[in-house]
Amino acid sequence: MPQNTEVNRQIVLAERPVGAPTSQNFRLEDAAIPTPGEGEMLLRTVYLSLDPYMRGRMSDAKSYADPVEIGAPMVGGTVSVVVKSNLKGFAEGDWVVSLGGWQDYSISNGEMVFNLGKEPAMPSWALGIMGMPGFTAYAGLLEIGEPKPGETIAVAAATGPVGATVGQIGKIKGCRVVGIAGGAEKCKHAVENLGFDVCLDRNSPTFAQDLKDACPDGIDVYFENVGGAVFDAVLPLLNPHARIPLCGLISQYNATSLPDGPDRIGMLMGTLLVKKIRMQGFIIFDSFPNLYPKFAADMQQWIAQGKVKYREQMVDGLENAPEAFMGLLEGKNFGKVVVKVGD
Ligand SMILES: NC(=O)c1ccc[n+]([C@@H]2O[C@H](COP(=O)([O-])OP(=O)(O)OC[C@H]3O[C@@H](n4cnc5c(N)ncnc54)[C@H](OP(=O)(O)O)[C@@H]3O)[C@@H](O)[C@H]2O)c1
């Protein structure tokens, strides 16, 4: 059943996953369309963003944000249209970026909502290159990575919305950019369309040696999106005074225990110490409160100049969100995953 004006289709968290999420962890339900009260508005979802952080919200382990309750709709950023507004500053027909979640309709009091106006040019881009992932790449790379012309940047998940943006900003800043991605097709895209200097397949049996060969001058900025085997290959190649914006660790998101093998914390800390390396974690929701306007201005200009390109993977229908999300965690996506929920 497609989106309609009779019911509010929701995808709720049916149970918490153990390891990789399965379709049993999600349930499609019909609820009543809510009525907005005073100081509230009713939003109809057009686009839903799927992002790796949602795996963390499915778990009740302590984190920087509360987990989704069992039986509650999954959380998620949306581009929505105002259906009815009892809220100053928002009128019927306005397009907004909001945290509407995995459902057709949501109620908002305007907090964390950004008004895109009546006829935004590319509304879904507000969930990607012009929104949270694009801003994550920009802020993490420029504020923590501090890239300088001639330096080498390495970044994995290189064709996703964060990695692709990191690499392209790196090129704008005059760096050599080494991408890492899953498979030949993604690597070809990173080099031919995004302008990376080289891109390596993380699944190749010779990956660690390939990375060494691709970085004859070492690595000055490693933008960490994935952790795991990629980080193991990067660590010995880091230069003195390297910077590591610690953005994500997707290789661990489905893990149920620590990896096998010897404890490598001593080696990691020893490398950070003797090479005077700076590694800094950040969460985009609260780490750079005043930087968004500068990001938006720079990014609009780079896109207009053709210096930044953007690839979306559009999934049709709310009911297909769970499968697309599970695929995202396995690297089956190719570009920013957005679900088209309604017209
Ligand atoms: N700190 C923050 O505030 C913040 C904000 C946004 C995103 N992030 C993080 O940034 C990272 C990228 O996010 P995104 O939205 O741009 O995602 P994305 O690149 O669209 O999707 C994730 C990608 O990770 C790669 N991957 C999956 N499993 C992997 C594994 N075991 N080892 C290595 N790579 C693996 C896959 O790419 P390949 O198949 O090409 O390898 C997959 O397509 C994620 O870790 C996310 O959690 C952090």
The ligand as a Tripos MOL2 file, in Angstrom:
@<TRIPOS>MOLECULE
LIG
   48    52     1     0     0
SMALL
NO_CHARGES

@<TRIPOS>ATOM
      1 N1         30.6720   11.0990   13.7060 N.am      1 LIG1
      2 C1         29.5720   11.5130   13.0910 C.2       1 LIG1
      3 O1         28.9270   12.4520   13.5130 O.2       1 LIG1
      4 C2         29.1340   10.8110   11.8460 C.ar      1 LIG1
      5 C3         28.1620   11.3860   10.9920 C.ar      1 LIG1
      6 C4         27.8270   10.7090    9.8000 C.ar      1 LIG1
      7 C5         28.4270    9.4930    9.4880 C.ar      1 LIG1
      8 N2         29.3450    8.9660   10.3540 N.ar      1 LIG1
      9 C6         30.0370    7.7080   10.0370 C.3       1 LIG1
     10 O2         30.6980    7.8780    8.8040 O.3       1 LIG1
     11 C7         30.8290    6.6070    8.1640 C.3       1 LIG1
     12 C8         30.3410    6.7270    6.7240 C.3       1 LIG1
     13 O3         28.9650    7.0760    6.7370 O.3       1 LIG1
     14 P1         28.1240    7.2220    5.3850 P.3       1 LIG1
     15 O4         26.7750    7.7190    5.7450 O.co2     1 LIG1
     16 O5         28.9320    7.9710    4.3820 O.co2     1 LIG1
     17 O6         27.9640    5.6810    4.9550 O.3       1 LIG1
     18 P2         28.1540    4.9640    3.5460 P.3       1 LIG1
     19 O7         29.5360    5.1820    3.0800 O.co2     1 LIG1
     20 O8         27.0360    5.2940    2.6220 O.co2     1 LIG1
     21 O9         27.9160    3.4430    3.9210 O.3       1 LIG1
     22 C9         28.7670    2.7410    4.7120 C.3       1 LIG1
     23 C10        29.8800    2.1040    3.8920 C.3       1 LIG1
     24 O10        30.8250    1.5280    4.7950 O.3       1 LIG1
     25 C11        31.5370    0.5390    4.1170 C.3       1 LIG1
     26 N3         31.6560   -0.6510    4.9620 N.ar      1 LIG1
     27 C12        30.6670   -1.4430    5.4150 C.ar      1 LIG1
     28 N4         31.1790   -2.4410    6.1510 N.ar      1 LIG1
     29 C13        32.5210   -2.2820    6.1590 C.ar      1 LIG1
     30 C14        33.6080   -3.0000    6.7420 C.ar      1 LIG1
     31 N5         33.4160   -4.1090    7.4640 N.pl3     1 LIG1
     32 N6         34.8630   -2.5390    6.5370 N.ar      1 LIG1
     33 C15        35.0740   -1.4360    5.8000 C.ar      1 LIG1
     34 N7         34.0850   -0.7100    5.2210 N.ar      1 LIG1
     35 C16        32.8220   -1.1360    5.4160 C.ar      1 LIG1
     36 C17        30.7710    0.2200    2.8330 C.3       1 LIG1
     37 O11        31.4780    0.8500    1.7500 O.3       1 LIG1
     38 P3         32.4560    0.0120    0.7990 P.3       1 LIG1
     39 O12        31.7040   -1.2090    0.3820 O.co2     1 LIG1
     40 O13        32.7340    0.9400   -0.3410 O.co2     1 LIG1
     41 O14        33.6870   -0.2910    1.5820 O.co2     1 LIG1
     42 C18        29.4560    0.9350    3.0340 C.3       1 LIG1
     43 O15        28.8790    1.3210    1.8050 O.3       1 LIG1
     44 C19        30.0630    5.6210    9.0170 C.3       1 LIG1
     45 O16        30.9630    4.9690    9.8880 O.3       1 LIG1
     46 C20        29.1320    6.5020    9.8390 C.3       1 LIG1
     47 O17        28.7380    5.9150   11.0420 O.3       1 LIG1
     48 C21        29.6920    9.5900   11.5110 C.ar      1 LIG1
@<TRIPOS>BOND
     1     1     2 1
     2     2     3 2
     3     2     4 1
     4     4     5 ar
     5     4    48 ar
     6     5     6 ar
     7     6     7 ar
     8     7     8 ar
     9     8     9 1
    10     8    48 ar
    11     9    10 1
    12     9    46 1
    13    10    11 1
    14    11    12 1
    15    11    44 1
    16    12    13 1
    17    13    14 1
    18    14    15 2
    19    14    16 1
    20    14    17 1
    21    17    18 1
    22    18    19 2
    23    18    20 1
    24    18    21 1
    25    21    22 1
    26    22    23 1
    27    23    24 1
    28    23    42 1
    29    24    25 1
    30    25    26 1
    31    25    36 1
    32    26    27 ar
    33    26    35 ar
    34    27    28 ar
    35    28    29 ar
    36    29    30 ar
    37    29    35 ar
    38    30    31 1
    39    30    32 ar
    40    32    33 ar
    41    33    34 ar
    42    34    35 ar
    43    36    37 1
    44    36    42 1
    45    37    38 1
    46    38    39 2
    47    38    40 1
    48    38    41 1
    49    42    43 1
    50    44    45 1
    51    44    46 1
    52    46    47 1
@<TRIPOS>SUBSTRUCTURE
     1 LIG1         1 GROUP 0 **** ****
